[in-house]
Amino acid sequence: MNDGVPILKIGSTLLVSIQVDLQDDTALRLQEDLADRITRTGARGVIIDISGLEIVDSFIGRMLASVAAISRVLDASTVVVGMRPAVAITMVELGLSLGGVRTALDVDRGLALLAPAGDTAADVLLAAAERRSR
């Protein structure tokens, strides 16, 4: 497991919370760890929480797009959540695109985007809690 970036399972979704500046080796480990977790758990969605990042440079932008592409190949949709306004502005100014990656303001909205039609984030969390208690 990646020491710097935790990967948590919530129902059929993996939550990746990036709270540290990613160096090349950490980003590569994250890609490998996430691909492994998607395969082992059969996750259908990946939420990448970047609320802890003060800045997103071209390296981080490419890494997010790469993680999303890997997830897509493994049949999991990706949503990036927690983007600060300054980060969004910087990404646009740098011409960085997260092609094919949906965004949401927070984890709850990200879960709702990944939830089956008609389900809310609360429904997803409740179902996950019920499965854990069995």
VENHUTA-V865073 format. One record per backbone hydrogen bond with DSSP energy under -1.0 kcal/mol. NH is the residue of the N-H (numbers start at 1). CO is the residue of the C=O. Records with the same first field share a line. If there is no record, write none. Layout:
# VENHUTA-V865073
NH: CO ; CO
This chain:
# VENHUTA-V865073
8: 15
10: 13
13: 10
14: 45
15: 8
16: 47
17: 6
18: 49
27: 23
28: 24
29: 25
30: 26
31: 27
32: 28
33: 29
34: 30
35: 31
36: 32
37: 33
38: 34
39: 35
40: 36
41: 37
42: 38
44: 12
45: 12
46: 77
47: 14
48: 79
49: 16
50: 81
53: 50
61: 57
62: 58
63: 59
64: 60
65: 61
66: 62
67: 63
68: 64
69: 65
70: 66
71: 67
72: 68
73: 69
74: 70
75: 72
76: 71
77: 44
79: 46
80: 102
81: 48
88: 84
89: 85
90: 86
91: 87
92: 88
93: 89
94: 90
95: 92
96: 91
101: 98
102: 78
104: 80
110: 106
111: 107
112: 108
113: 109
114: 110
115: 111
119: 116
124: 120
125: 121
126: 122
127: 123
128: 124
129: 125
130: 126
131: 127
132: 128
133: 129
